[in-house]
């Protein structure tokens, strides 16, 4: 094998490693998305068995994070990637960290759902909390889709949805606080619901982080800790016009 053939062979191996890593990220994303969906269903329908499933499956998410961390470190050490390949590896490392944390938040929701289900408190879950859960679930789905296709336009669109999630969260907390003041005996149950809502709001933030990594990979620009209009402008789509 001459040097040109060797270089091509190494390049093909490297591309295969990158593709395998991306596929495993999407596998992890699908698992996390299902965990979140199950946690929301368990919470809103008072399904104790489903809540237990969410809690017991968290190890699968953690296992994939470790597997992907090792794969990325191997690529960095052996391949010493540059330019877009390096940005891809960095984006993957950051994305799997957020996915693991989304898994943790889903497990917390599952634990709250289990506690409420065992107390027979299904009727105490407000419709607004279910709406927040469905919105955040869709954000995660769309963020993962944007990451799979490295679609900057969709990533920016998903990031815009976080403002709606924040408003929904504020409304849920407001209603639950009013319930606590009117029904002192409901305080323990309501606090569990507030913590579940907080986990959902954080999942929305994590979904936005994944969108930022899409912009970083495609455009080579760090768009963390800036407003959504500036993020859109740096991504090449400009601020949203009214």
ABEGO torsion letter per residue (X at the ends): XBAAAAAAAAAAAAAAAAAAAAAAAAAAAAAAAAAAAAAAAAAAAGBAAAAAAAAAAAAAAAAAAAAAAAAAAAAAAAAGBBEAAAAAAAAAAAAAAAAAAAAAAAAAAAAAAAAAAAAGAAAABBAAAAAAAAAAAAAAAAAAAAAAAGBAAAAAAAAAAAAAAAAAAAAAAAAAAAAAAABAAAAAAAAAAAAAAAAAAAAAAAAAAAAAAAAAAAAGBBABGBBAAAAAAAAGAEBBBX
